[in-house]
Amino acid sequence: MKRLNKTLLAAAAMMAASTSLASAAKLTFYCSAQEDWCQSMARGFEEATGIDVNMTRKSSGETFAQIKAESSNPKGDVWWGGTGDPHLQAAEEDLTEPYVSKMRGELNDWAISQASSAADKTIGIYSGALGYGYNADLLKANNLPEPKCWKDLTKPEYKGHVQMANPNSSGTAYTTLATMVQLFGEDGGFDFMKSLHKNINQYTKSGSAPIKAAGRGENTIGIVFMHDAVKQAVSGFPIKVVAPCEGTGYEIGSMSIIKGARNLDEAKQFYDWALSAKAQTRALEVKAYQVPSNKGAETSPSAPDLSLIKLIDYDFKKYGSSAERKRLLKKWDDEVSVLPQ
């Protein structure tokens, strides 16, 4: 009997331990920022809370598509980073949950505006201006003039020297498309994209890939958010950063809780933590040069000064809407991507 009792007690202890492990706090984290920043945020949250994080990194367009595909059986809990437009579209399509964080009082007005435009289903976590960077060594070796404006990139001499991402997969590239429509009008914007297409050597999947290729000497000019070009320059690559003369659009990088999140409490904990000054200052550790949404977070002196850049009045509500986004992407597919180069 004693032996039986011991066996039963051991089995009960094993079952309790198994149940405890199964119920251990965890978070499934979809990230659309640069890989090292994603890793830093995942590990930082684990250290701060003891909650295990399973992180997946994809571009914002890819992540939006994944969340939509999984909507009947959500697998992710929180989506952090990437341009705000697909976050707004996800909110409009009821793929994300409203949440009002206790940290809102510490944030810049533009971060709160992002939340207000989406009925609190997303919020701004950083901001950055669109532009491009070029490899100064390659520019000189090819005897090319220094580009200073968007329309410079459509000149014949730059044929095969320009790279940008595909707007279907990349939030950066969609912001580029929406910026040109707002900057030059729809007809003028698409005329620009068609002329630019003739000079594109590759449409990448990731928004930051074109400037990374330029840093490695595989490409001359990369259309990206300026902070991504700054990172390459600060890392020692011969990259020059350009704020285009005509003016430019910008992003409000965002964060959203996925509707039907299996670990909703942990998602809210991450949301609050990610809006803190301490969490946002982690950007400096990985040379991320966006402007943080928390007023108390540290910003690198190398980060682009948005007050010195000619920014357009970017209409986030319109160009982040599902209908407008789908319409512009289809038009780009039908009228631009199919053209010969």
N, C-alpha and C positions, 0 to 999 in steps of 0.2 A: 504493500500500500504506500509506504514511504517513497519507494522508488517510482511508483506511478505518479504520486503527487509532485515529485521533483520534475518528472518528465512534463507533466501538465504545466507546471510553473515556468519551465524553460520555454515551452511552446508559446505560452501566453506572453512572455517577455519578448520573444522573437516577433510575435504578431504586433505587439505594441510598438516595438522599434520600427518595424516595417511601415506601420500606419503613420508613425511620426515622420519618417522619411518621405512618405508619399504626400503628406500634408505640409511639408516644409515650404516656407514662403519662396515664391519664384516669380520671375517676370520674363515675358517674351517681348523683346525690344527690337522694333524695326527702325533702322537708322539710315538716313539719306544724306548725311554729311560725309566729310572725308574719313577714310577708314581709321586712321590713328585717333581721330577725335571721337569716333564712335566707340572704339575700344576704351579710350580714356573715360568716357561717360559711363560705360557699362561697369568697368572695374571700380570707378569712383563710387557709384551707387552701391555696389556690393560691399565695399569697405565701410560706407557710411551707415548701412542698414542691416547687413548680414543676409540680404535677400539675394538668391542666386539669379543671375541674369543670363538669358540665352539671346544673343545678339545676332541679327542678320543685317548686312549692309547692302543696299541696292540704291540706285538713283531714285529720285522722287517720282518720276513717271512710272518706273517699274514697280515701286512700292505701292503706288496708288492702284495700279492694275492688279497687284497681288491681293490687296485688301478687298478690292471689289470682287475678285474671283472667289475669295474665301468668305464672303459676306453671309452665306447660309450656314457656315460652320467656322466662325472666326478662330484663328490660331494665334494672332498677335494681340498684345495688350496695349502697347503705346507706340506711336510713330513720332520720332524726333528728328528734326532737321529736314533740309531740302527746301526748295522754293515754296512760297505760300500758296501759289495758284492751285496746285493739286490738293493741298490741304483744304482750301476753300471749296473745291469741287467735291471732295469727299464729304464735307459738312453738308453741302447742298443735297447730295445723294443719300444722306442719312446713314453714312458708313461710320460716323464717329459720334462720340458721346459729349454732351455739354458738361462742363466742369468749371466752376469758379474757384480759383486757387486763392488761398490765404496770402499768397505772395504778390498779388496784383498791385498792391500799394507801392511796391518797390520798382515798378516797371516804367519804362518810357511810354509816352502817350501813343506812339505808333504801334507798340505791342498790344495795347488795350484796344486800339482801333481795329486791329486784325481780329481780335476776339469778338468785338461788337458786330462786325460785318458777317460773322458766322454763327450768331446766336450762342456764343461761348463754346463752340465745338472745336475751336483751335485758338492758338495764341502765338504772338510773335516772340521768338527767342533770340534772333539776331537780324541784322540788316546789312546789305552790301550792294554796291553799285555795279552795274554791268559795264564792261569795256573790253579791252583786249590787251594782250602782251605780245611782244615779238622778241625773237632771239637776235640780239644785236650783231653777233658774229656772223650768223647766216645771212642777215640782211646785207651786211657789208660784203661778204663773199659773193653774193649774187648781184652786187651793185644795184641794190634796190633803194629807193628813197624812203625816208622815215614816214610812215603813215601817221596822220594826226586826227583824221576824221573817219566816220563810218564809210562815207562814199569813196574814200581813198582805197578801201579794200576791194572795190569793184573794178579798179583799173586793170587793164590787160597785163601790165607787167607783174602783177601778183598772181597770175594764173598758176595753180598748183602749189601755192605757198600758204594758203589759208585753210584752217581746220576749225570746225565747230561740231557740236553734238547734234544728234537727231532730235528734233523737238517732240517726237512721239515718246521717247524714252527719257529725255533729260529736261528737268525743270529749267535749267540754265538756258537751254536752247529755245524752249517755249517762251521764256521771258524775252529772249532776243527777238523772236517773231512778233510777240505782242508789242514790244518796244518800237519796232520799225513801223507797225501799223499806226501806233499813236504818234510817232515822231513825224512821219511823212504822209499820213493818211493811208487808207487801205490800199488804194491803187498804187500809190507811190511806194508804200511799204512792200508790197508784193513785187513791184518792179525791182526794188532793191534786192530782195531775196533771190530773184531770178538772175540778176547780174552777179550777185555774190556766188551763186551756185556754180557759175562757170569757172570760178577760181578755187573752189573747194577741192582739196585732195582727198578728204575722207570725212564722213559723218560718223562720229564716235557714239558709243552708247552712254558714256558718262560725261557730264558737263565739264569736269575739270581735266579730262584726258587731253584735250588739245594743247593746253599750256604745259602739261607734264611732258608731252612729246616735244614741244619747243625747247623745254629745258634740257632734254636729252639730245637735242640737235637733230631730231627726226622730222621736224616741222618748223616753219618759220614764224607764222602768226597764229595765235590761238584766241578765239572769241570765248571769253569766260567772265565770271565775276572778278572784279579787279583784285579782291583779296586773295584769290587763287594765284593770280600772277605775282602778287607781292610775295607770297610764300616761296615761289620758285626763286625770285630775286634774292630774298633774304637767305635762302639756302645756298647761295653762291653761284647760281646759274646766270648766264648772261642775258637775263630777261629785263626788258624795259616795259613799264606799265603805261597804258594810254587811257585817258578819259576823253572820249571822242568829242570833237569840237562842236558838233550839232546839238549835243545833249544826250542823255541816256536814261534808261530805265533802271530800276533797282528791285531788289527782292526783300521781302520780310520772311526770313526763314521761320518755320512754324513747328508747332508740336500739337499732337492730337491724341486723344484716347480712343481706341478702336471700339466701335459699338459691339456689345456682346463679349467684351474682354473676359477671359476666364479668370484673370487675376486682377479684378477691378481695384481692390484696395491697394494692392502693390503699384498699380498703374498711377493711382492718385498720389501715392507717396513719391514716385519717381517724378511726376509732374511738378509737385511742390519743390522737390529738391533741385530739379533742373532749372527752375526759375530763380534760385538763390544766387547771390553774388559769388559765393564760394565755388559753386558748381560751374558757373559761367566763366569764371576766371581760369578754369582748367584749359580753356582755349589757348592760352599763352604757352602751355606746356607742349602743344603740338603745332605751334606756329599757325594757328587759325586766326586770320586777321579781320574777321567780321566785327561789326559794332554790336556789343551785347545789349540785350533788352533790359537787364537789371542795371539801374543807375549806379549802383555801388560796385559793379564788377570792374576789374581792371581792363584797360584797353592798351594794346601795344602802340608805341609811338610810330611804328611802321604801318599801322592800319591806315587805309585811305580815309582822308578827312572829307566826310560827305558834304560838309558846309562849303567846300571849295570846288565841288563837282556840280556841273550844270545838270540837275535832275529834272526829268519831266514829271508832270503830275500823273503818275501811273495810276490807272483805274483798276485797283485790285478786285473790286466787287464784280465789275463787268468781265475782266479777262480771267478771273478765277472761276467764273460761272461754267457749269457743265456744258450748256448749249454753245456758248461762245468759244470755249476751248475746243470742243469737238468740231465746230464749224471751221475754225482757223486751221486746225491740224489737217482736216480733210482737204481744205483748199491748198495747203502746202503740199500734201501728198499728190493731189491731182494736177497742180499747176507748176510746181517747182521741182520736186524730187524726180519727176519723170523726164526732165529736160536733159539733153546731152551735155557733156562737159568737155 
